[in-house]
Amino acid sequence: MTKLIRPIRPWRAAATAAMVMALAGPTIPAAAQDTIAEIRLRKMEAEIRALQRKVFSGPEGKFFEPEIKQGEDSGGTAAGQPATSAITDILARLDALEAQLARLTGQVEQNGNRIAQLEARAGVATPASATPAATPTPTPSPAATPTPTPTPTPAATPAAQANLNAMSGGASNANPPAAAPTTERLEGVKAIVKPQTDDPGDDEYSYGFRLWDEKYYSEAQQQLKLFVDKYPKHWRTSYGRNLLGRAYLDDGNAREAAKWFLQNYQSDKSGARAPDSLLYLAASMKQVKDTKRACIALSEFSETYAAEAAGRLKSLYDSTRNGLDCG
């Protein structure tokens, strides 16, 4: 029997060609995908290394090995398992790198937050690379006795300081060292009784006045400084600053006296002893032979306190003017 050979129909030939083209066509896009994935992989690996150097820095600039093992990012498969394509291996490596990058980024943010909290607690700015450990505060010994702090000298107002420079030539910055008190002097100071009334501020001033009146000038200076520092708004404060200037003037320190006289006048020109302080300022300048400043103070006194110049302080005003050529 003769076997018939069927002719190949045109439509079947076309279909067969289409199938062949369809199978051969994906080879080009796959190569392109390999190239793109490899670029992404190299970029991710570079970022991972940079983060590792920052987060897991070790000695001498070294850094820890990445969490991805060599067997994982090589794309190798276990024995007995079917081999995967290059695209599958690269994508798996990218997924692993992206997961590691996310972990490292989160750790950087957590470290930054912890450092910011430590800086806020310490109250100082600390470099992010090294946060020093907190230093424990030493506990003072209960037996230690604090060194007494000397009473500070009240600062003059800017206007007072300007006038002081113009009218007194500036006060001395340091007082001459006081001589060691003798036994007789100590006994004499102890004999002066401090008043005890219902006005402690007036008691402090009165005690300073008694020391000055008995010519214990250095002790009077200390006591009157204590009074003006402790009671700056007391009704006796104008008296206290003026008497403090008198204590320095009578002790031979005219420039230190001038500072207190000028401060008392500038602080409250309507104070009870403001006229006295301005006139004694002129007397202090006369004592140091500064005629110009003495005349300035006298002129201001006669203009500001004309009634005092003609009344209660006339004798002191006349004696201070005597021997000065104020023109």
C-alpha positions in Angstrom: 0.0 0.0 0.0 1.4 3.3 -0.9 1.9 5.8 2.0 0.6 9.3 1.3 2.7 12.2 2.2 0.6 15.2 3.3 1.8 18.5 2.1 2.8 21.1 4.7 0.2 23.7 4.7 1.2 27.3 4.7 -0.5 28.3 7.9 1.2 25.5 9.9 4.6 26.7 8.6 3.9 30.2 9.8 2.9 29.0 13.2 6.0 26.9 13.5 8.2 29.9 12.7 6.4 32.0 15.2 7.1 29.5 17.9 10.8 29.3 17.1 11.0 33.1 17.2 9.2 33.2 20.5 11.6 30.8 22.1 14.7 32.5 20.7 13.5 36.1 21.4 13.9 36.3 25.3 17.7 35.7 25.2 18.4 39.4 24.5 16.2 40.8 27.3 17.6 38.3 29.8 21.2 39.6 29.0 20.0 43.2 29.6 18.4 42.2 32.9 21.6 40.6 34.0 23.5 43.8 33.3 21.0 46.0 35.2 20.8 43.6 38.2 24.6 43.5 38.4 24.8 47.3 38.5 22.2 47.3 41.3 24.1 44.6 43.1 27.5 46.5 43.0 25.8 49.7 44.1 24.1 48.0 47.1 27.4 46.2 48.1 29.2 49.6 48.1 26.6 51.1 50.3 26.7 48.2 52.7 30.5 48.5 53.0 30.2 52.2 53.8 27.6 51.6 56.5 29.7 48.8 58.0 32.6 51.2 58.3 30.5 53.7 60.1 28.4 51.4 62.4 30.8 48.5 63.0 34.1 50.3 62.8 36.9 48.4 64.4 40.6 49.2 65.3 42.9 50.6 62.6 40.1 51.4 60.2 39.0 47.8 59.7 35.3 46.8 59.7 33.4 43.7 60.5 32.5 41.3 57.7 29.0 41.7 56.3 26.2 39.5 57.6 25.8 37.9 54.1 28.0 34.9 53.9 30.1 34.0 50.8 27.9 31.0 50.1 24.8 33.1 50.1 25.9 35.9 47.7 27.7 33.5 45.3 24.3 32.1 44.2 25.5 28.5 44.7 23.0 25.7 45.3 23.2 22.6 47.5 24.1 19.3 46.0 21.2 17.5 44.6 19.1 20.6 43.9 18.5 22.0 40.5 20.7 24.9 39.5 19.1 28.3 39.2 19.6 30.9 36.5 22.0 33.8 36.9 19.0 36.2 37.1 17.5 34.3 40.1 20.9 34.2 41.9 21.4 38.0 41.4 17.9 38.8 42.6 18.4 36.7 45.7 21.6 38.5 46.5 19.9 41.9 46.0 17.1 40.9 48.4 19.6 39.9 51.0 21.7 43.1 50.6 18.6 45.3 50.8 17.5 43.6 54.0 21.0 44.1 55.5 21.0 47.8 54.4 17.7 48.3 56.1 19.0 46.8 59.3 22.1 48.9 59.3 20.2 52.1 58.5 17.9 51.4 61.4 20.8 50.9 63.7 22.4 54.2 62.7 19.2 56.0 63.5 18.9 54.3 66.9 22.6 55.2 67.7 21.9 58.8 66.8 18.9 58.9 69.0 20.7 57.4 72.0 23.6 60.0 71.6 21.1 62.9 71.4 19.4 61.7 74.6 22.8 61.4 76.4 23.8 64.9 75.3 20.4 66.3 76.5 20.9 64.6 79.9 24.5 65.8 80.2 23.6 69.4 79.1 26.6 69.5 76.8 27.3 68.8 73.1 29.3 65.6 72.8 30.7 64.4 69.5 28.7 61.5 68.0 31.9 59.4 67.5 32.7 59.3 71.2 30.4 59.8 74.2 32.4 60.0 77.4 31.2 58.2 80.5 29.6 60.4 83.1 32.0 61.4 85.9 30.6 60.9 89.4 30.2 64.0 91.5 32.6 63.9 94.4 30.9 64.0 97.8 32.4 66.7 100.0 33.8 65.5 103.3 31.5 66.5 106.2 34.6 67.5 108.2 35.8 70.0 105.5 35.3 73.6 106.5 34.6 76.0 103.6 36.9 79.0 103.2 35.0 82.2 104.1 34.3 84.3 101.0 35.2 88.0 101.4 32.3 90.4 101.1 32.2 91.7 97.5 32.5 95.4 96.9 29.2 96.7 95.4 29.6 97.5 91.8 28.9 101.1 90.7 26.3 101.9 88.1 27.7 102.7 84.6 26.9 106.4 85.2 28.6 106.3 88.6 31.6 104.6 87.1 31.8 107.2 84.3 31.7 110.0 86.8 34.2 108.2 89.0 36.7 108.1 86.2 36.0 111.7 85.4 35.9 113.1 88.9 38.0 110.9 91.0 40.5 109.5 88.5 39.5 105.9 89.5 39.6 104.2 92.8 42.4 101.9 93.9 41.8 98.3 92.9 43.4 96.8 96.0 43.5 98.0 99.6 46.8 98.1 101.4 47.4 95.1 103.6 46.1 95.6 107.1 48.6 95.3 110.0 48.1 92.4 112.3 45.9 93.5 115.3 47.6 93.8 118.6 46.2 92.4 121.8 45.3 95.9 123.0 43.4 96.5 119.7 41.5 93.2 119.9 40.5 94.0 123.5 39.4 97.5 122.4 37.2 96.1 119.6 35.6 93.5 121.9 34.7 96.3 124.4 32.5 97.9 121.7 29.0 96.4 122.2 26.8 95.7 119.3 23.2 97.0 119.8 20.4 94.4 119.9 17.1 96.0 119.0 14.0 95.1 116.9 15.7 96.6 113.8 18.7 94.3 112.9 19.7 96.5 110.0 20.0 99.6 112.2 22.0 97.5 114.7 24.5 96.6 112.0 24.9 100.2 110.9 25.1 101.5 114.5 27.8 98.9 115.3 29.8 100.2 112.3 29.4 103.7 113.5 30.7 102.9 117.0 33.8 101.2 115.5 34.4 104.3 113.3 33.8 106.7 116.2 36.4 104.8 118.3 38.8 105.1 115.3 38.9 101.4 114.5 38.7 102.2 110.8 39.6 98.8 109.3 37.0 97.1 111.5 34.5 99.8 110.7 35.1 99.3 107.0 34.3 95.6 107.2 31.2 96.1 109.3 29.8 98.8 107.1 30.4 96.8 103.9 28.5 94.0 105.6 25.6 96.3 106.3 25.3 97.9 102.8 25.5 94.5 101.2 23.0 92.9 103.4 20.5 95.8 103.6 20.7 97.7 100.2 17.2 99.1 100.7 17.4 100.0 104.4 16.6 103.5 105.4 20.1 103.7 106.8 21.8 102.7 103.6 22.6 106.2 102.5 24.2 106.8 106.0 26.1 103.5 105.7 27.7 104.2 102.3 28.7 107.7 103.3 30.2 106.5 106.6 32.1 103.8 104.7 33.7 106.5 102.6 34.5 108.5 105.8 36.1 105.4 107.2 38.4 105.1 104.2 39.1 108.9 104.1 40.0 109.0 107.8 42.2 105.9 107.3 44.3 107.7 104.6 42.8 106.0 101.5 41.2 109.0 99.7 40.8 107.3 96.4 38.9 104.3 97.8 36.8 106.8 99.8 36.0 108.7 96.6 34.5 105.6 95.1 32.0 105.1 98.0 31.1 108.8 98.1 30.4 109.0 94.4 28.4 105.7 94.5 26.3 107.0 97.4 25.5 110.2 95.5 24.8 108.5 92.2 22.6 105.7 93.7 20.2 108.1 95.4 20.7 111.8 95.0 17.7 112.4 97.4 19.3 110.2 100.0 19.8 111.5 103.5 23.6 111.6 103.1 23.9 112.2 99.3 24.9 115.9 99.8 27.5 114.9 102.4 29.0 112.3 100.0 29.3 114.8 97.1 31.0 117.3 99.3 33.3 114.7 100.8 34.1 113.6 97.2 35.5 117.1 96.6 37.4 116.9 99.9 38.9 113.5 98.8 40.1 115.0 95.5 41.6 118.0 97.3 43.5 115.6 99.6 45.1 113.9 96.5 45.8 117.3 95.0 43.4 116.8 92.1 42.1 120.4 91.9 40.2 120.0 88.7 38.0 117.1 89.9 37.6 118.7 93.4 36.2 121.9 91.7 33.8 119.8 89.5 32.4 118.2 92.6 32.1 121.5 94.5 30.3 123.1 91.6 27.8 120.3 91.3 27.3 120.4 95.1 26.5 124.1 95.2 24.0 123.7 92.3 22.3 120.6 93.4 22.3 121.3 97.2 22.2 125.0 97.5 20.2 124.9 100.8 22.8 122.5 102.3 25.7 124.7 101.1 24.2 127.6 103.0 23.0 125.6 106.0 24.0 122.3 107.6 27.1 121.8 105.5 28.2 125.4 105.1 31.3 124.9 107.4 32.5 121.9 105.5 31.8 123.5 102.1 33.8 126.6 103.0 36.7 124.7 104.4 36.9 122.5 101.3 36.8 125.5 99.0 39.5 127.2 101.0 42.8 126.9 99.1 41.2 125.7 95.8 41.4 128.0 92.7 38.3 126.9 90.9 38.1 130.0 88.8 
